[in-house]
Amino acid sequence: MPRSVPPLPGLPRYTRWDLVPDGLYTRSQLDRQGLKPGPGIEPVGQVLYHGNCYAPLYETAAAVAKRPCTPAQRAALDRARGLQHECRRCGVRGEEPLGKGRYCDGCRYVVTMWEQHEQAQVLARELVAGTGAVLLVVDVEPGALPAAQAVAVVAVHDGHALYAAPAGEYGTAERDAVLDELDALLADRRVIREPTFMGPASRYPDALLRLPDQPIQLGPDPLHPWATRSTLDPAVAGIWSAWFGWTDSPGSTIPSVPRDGQPVPWTRSLDVVADGRSMAGVLHRIADGTEPVWSRAAWRTCQVDDGRFGG
């Protein structure tokens, strides 16, 4: 139901049902009497209902009888109404209509998780097939300054390292040169990052733009758009978690990187080129369908299989 239906201009408004004159009815009220507004008949008033919605009112004298349903039409309508209570996937019937999609709660969960699983593969195939997608891997671990800082750009398509260099310290000419190189190299490329809500925070590219104790700046960086944190940007962790099918809690439809001892399938080291190639391998395996899925993923544990889900 809409939150509000604005009033029609130029028509009388009635703010309570008891104020509506005799002979004026809404479409629903006419329908219950077997009537409908006649051809070309316009409403002559409107009544307020649900606090902020206005329903048009029509004169009974201008209404006409509705064409009765044939037995075949009535049977088809009855079947359609009955199907609204029946899950299209497992066939279980509920007391209330199931609404859009016509899935019961259990099947809606399975279908949602499966769709995200499929979308992860579609995205991985898109990234693997193109030559413009790259992985940007950084290591700016605050506790290891300055020796362990490094940055690499690795092509997703073939794992070739397009750029690798020490990141340099913040505010130095060496760091400025790295940023200039990344600005030029990543200008027309699709940039994939490693993390999505997972540590270490130093793996985020925007760590190259600030000191470790500086707050994260929200919003796009006009000088270095590749460093912007955005939920719209693809990340290896996000693609893999949707494929893997693990969630933080039963019934959740938000894929997560597991925290139950399951390791991520790419390396996390100070060798950023090797890490980038490892992540590219994960995307290739997702694209090929050979990357393992959680043994308790929703579509593996469901009892009913309609052919769409593996088991």
C-alpha positions in Angstrom: 0.0 0.0 0.0 1.4 3.5 -0.9 2.4 5.7 2.0 0.3 8.5 0.5 -2.1 9.2 -2.3 -2.4 13.0 -3.0 -5.8 14.5 -3.4 -7.2 15.1 -6.9 -7.4 18.9 -7.7 -10.7 20.6 -7.9 -12.8 17.8 -6.2 -14.6 18.0 -2.9 -12.7 16.4 -0.1 -14.3 14.4 2.7 -12.1 13.7 5.7 -14.3 11.1 7.3 -16.4 8.3 5.9 -19.5 9.6 7.7 -19.3 12.9 5.8 -19.5 11.2 2.4 -23.0 11.9 0.9 -25.3 9.0 0.1 -24.8 7.7 -3.4 -21.1 8.2 -3.6 -18.8 5.2 -3.4 -15.2 4.2 -4.1 -14.3 1.7 -6.8 -13.9 -1.0 -4.2 -17.3 -0.3 -2.7 -18.9 -0.4 -6.2 -17.1 -3.6 -7.0 -18.6 -5.3 -3.9 -22.0 -4.3 -5.3 -21.3 -5.8 -8.7 -20.9 -2.3 -10.2 -18.1 -0.2 -11.8 -17.9 3.4 -13.0 -19.5 3.8 -16.5 -17.4 4.6 -19.6 -15.9 8.1 -19.4 -17.3 8.7 -15.9 -15.1 10.9 -13.8 -15.0 11.0 -10.0 -17.1 13.6 -8.3 -15.4 13.6 -4.9 -12.7 12.0 -2.7 -12.4 10.6 0.8 -9.5 10.5 3.1 -8.4 7.1 4.4 -5.4 5.7 6.2 -4.5 9.3 7.3 -2.8 10.5 4.1 -4.5 8.8 1.2 -7.4 10.0 -0.9 -9.8 7.6 -2.8 -11.9 8.9 -5.7 -15.7 8.7 -5.2 -18.2 7.9 -8.0 -22.0 8.3 -8.2 -23.9 5.1 -8.0 -26.4 6.5 -10.6 -23.6 6.7 -13.2 -22.3 3.2 -12.4 -22.9 0.2 -14.7 -23.1 -3.5 -13.9 -19.8 -5.5 -14.2 -19.7 -8.2 -16.8 -20.0 -11.5 -14.9 -17.1 -14.0 -15.1 -17.6 -17.1 -17.1 -17.2 -20.4 -15.3 -13.8 -20.8 -17.0 -12.7 -17.3 -15.9 -13.9 -17.9 -12.4 -12.0 -21.2 -12.2 -8.8 -19.5 -13.5 -9.1 -16.8 -10.9 -9.6 -19.3 -8.1 -6.6 -21.2 -9.3 -4.5 -18.0 -9.3 -5.6 -17.1 -5.8 -4.8 -20.5 -4.6 -1.3 -20.4 -6.1 -0.6 -17.2 -4.1 -0.5 -19.4 -1.0 1.7 -22.1 -2.5 5.5 -21.9 -2.7 6.5 -22.2 -6.3 9.7 -24.1 -5.3 8.8 -26.6 -2.6 5.0 -26.6 -2.8 4.3 -25.9 0.8 1.1 -23.9 1.5 0.7 -21.1 3.9 -2.2 -19.3 5.4 -1.1 -15.9 4.0 -0.4 -15.0 0.4 3.4 -15.4 -0.3 3.7 -12.2 -2.3 6.3 -11.3 -4.9 8.2 -14.3 -6.2 5.8 -16.7 -4.4 8.5 -18.3 -2.2 8.1 -19.5 1.4 10.6 -18.0 3.9 12.9 -20.9 3.6 13.0 -21.0 -0.1 13.3 -17.2 -0.4 16.5 -17.5 1.7 17.9 -20.2 -0.5 17.0 -18.4 -3.8 18.5 -15.1 -2.5 21.8 -16.8 -1.6 21.9 -18.7 -4.8 21.3 -15.6 -6.9 24.1 -13.8 -5.2 26.3 -16.9 -5.8 25.4 -16.7 -9.5 26.0 -13.0 -9.7 29.5 -13.5 -8.2 30.3 -15.8 -11.1 28.9 -13.4 -13.7 31.1 -10.6 -12.2 34.2 -12.8 -12.1 33.7 -13.9 -15.7 33.3 -10.3 -16.7 36.5 -9.3 -14.9 38.5 -12.3 -16.2 37.4 -11.8 -19.8 38.4 -8.1 -20.1 41.9 -6.8 -20.4 41.2 -3.6 -18.4 40.5 -5.1 -15.0 43.4 -5.0 -12.5 44.0 -5.9 -8.8 45.4 -3.1 -6.7 47.2 -4.6 -3.7 48.9 -2.5 -1.1 50.7 -3.2 2.1 51.2 -0.2 4.4 51.3 -2.0 7.7 51.7 0.7 10.4 53.8 -1.6 12.6 56.3 -2.3 9.9 57.0 1.2 8.7 58.9 1.9 6.5 60.4 -1.4 5.3 57.3 -3.5 4.6 55.4 -0.9 2.5 54.7 -1.9 -1.0 52.1 -1.6 -3.8 51.4 -3.7 -6.9 49.0 -3.6 -9.8 48.3 -7.1 -11.3 46.2 -7.8 -14.4 43.2 -10.1 -13.6 43.2 -11.5 -17.1 46.6 -13.2 -17.0 48.2 -12.3 -13.6 50.8 -10.1 -15.2 52.3 -7.6 -12.8 51.9 -4.2 -14.4 53.5 -2.3 -11.6 55.3 -3.1 -8.4 57.3 -0.7 -6.2 58.0 0.2 -2.6 55.2 2.5 -1.4 57.6 4.9 0.3 56.7 6.9 3.4 53.8 9.3 3.6 54.7 12.9 2.5 57.9 11.9 0.7 58.8 12.3 -3.0 58.9 8.5 -3.3 55.3 8.2 -2.2 54.3 11.1 -4.5 55.9 9.3 -7.4 53.9 6.1 -6.6 50.7 8.0 -6.5 51.5 9.7 -9.8 52.2 6.3 -11.3 48.9 4.8 -10.0 46.9 7.8 -11.2 48.3 7.3 -14.8 48.1 3.5 -14.8 44.6 3.2 -13.3 42.9 6.1 -15.1 41.0 3.9 -17.6 40.9 0.6 -15.8 38.5 -1.3 -13.6 40.2 -1.5 -10.2 39.5 -4.5 -7.9 40.7 -4.3 -4.3 41.3 -7.0 -1.7 39.1 -6.3 1.3 35.5 -5.8 2.1 34.9 -5.3 5.8 38.0 -7.3 6.7 41.5 -6.5 8.0 44.1 -5.5 8.0 42.9 -2.0 7.4 46.3 -1.1 5.9 45.3 -3.2 2.8 42.9 -0.4 1.8 44.4 1.7 -1.0 43.4 4.9 0.7 46.1 4.1 3.3 48.5 5.4 0.7 47.0 8.9 1.1 47.1 9.3 4.9 49.1 8.7 8.0 48.1 5.5 9.9 46.5 7.6 12.7 44.5 9.9 10.4 40.8 9.3 10.0 39.4 7.9 6.8 38.0 10.6 4.5 34.6 9.7 3.2 33.5 10.3 -0.4 35.5 10.3 -3.7 39.0 11.7 -3.9 39.1 13.9 -7.0 42.9 13.5 -7.4 43.0 9.7 -6.7 39.6 8.1 -7.5 41.1 4.6 -7.4 41.6 5.0 -3.7 38.0 5.7 -2.9 36.2 3.3 -0.6 32.8 2.5 -2.1 30.4 -0.4 -1.8 29.9 -0.1 -5.6 33.5 -1.0 -6.4 34.2 -4.7 -6.7 36.5 -6.4 -4.2 37.9 -9.8 -4.2 36.6 -10.5 -0.7 33.0 -9.4 -1.7 33.0 -11.5 -4.9 34.4 -14.6 -3.1 32.1 -14.4 -0.1 29.0 -14.2 -2.3 30.3 -17.3 -4.2 31.3 -19.2 -1.0 27.9 -18.7 0.6 28.8 -18.3 4.3 26.8 -15.9 6.5 27.3 -14.5 10.0 24.1 -16.0 11.3 21.4 -18.6 10.2 18.8 -16.9 8.0 21.1 -14.0 7.1 21.2 -13.2 3.4 24.4 -11.1 3.7 27.5 -13.1 2.5 30.5 -12.7 4.8 34.1 -13.6 4.9 34.0 -16.5 7.4 35.3 -16.1 10.9 35.0 -19.8 12.0 38.5 -20.8 11.1 37.9 -21.1 7.3 40.9 -19.4 5.6 40.4 -17.1 2.6 41.7 -18.8 -0.5 44.3 -16.2 -1.4 47.6 -15.4 0.1 48.1 -12.5 2.5 51.8 -11.6 2.8 54.3 -8.8 2.3 54.8 -10.0 -1.3 52.0 -7.9 -2.9 52.6 -9.2 -6.4 52.2 -12.8 -5.3 49.1 -11.9 -3.4 47.7 -10.2 -6.5 48.3 -13.3 -8.6 46.7 -15.4 -5.9 43.6 -13.2 -5.9 43.5 -13.3 -9.7 43.5 -17.1 -9.5 40.5 -17.0 -7.2 38.6 -14.9 -9.7 39.5 -17.4 -12.5 38.3 -20.3 -10.4 35.0 -18.6 -9.6 34.6 -17.8 -13.3 35.3 -21.5 -14.2 33.1 -22.8 -11.3 35.9 -24.7 -9.7 36.3 -22.6 -6.6 34.9 -24.5 -3.6 31.7 -23.5 -1.9 30.9 -23.7 1.8 29.7 -27.2 2.6 26.6 -25.7 4.4 25.7 -23.1 1.8 21.9 -22.7 1.7 21.4 -24.4 -1.6 23.5 -27.4 -0.5 21.5 -28.0 2.7 18.0 -27.4 1.4 15.9 -30.6 1.2 14.0 -29.7 -2.0 15.9 -29.4 -5.3 14.1 -27.9 -8.4 17.1 -28.4 -10.7 18.6 -24.9 -10.2 20.7 -25.7 -7.1 23.6 -28.0 -6.7 23.7 -30.4 -3.8 
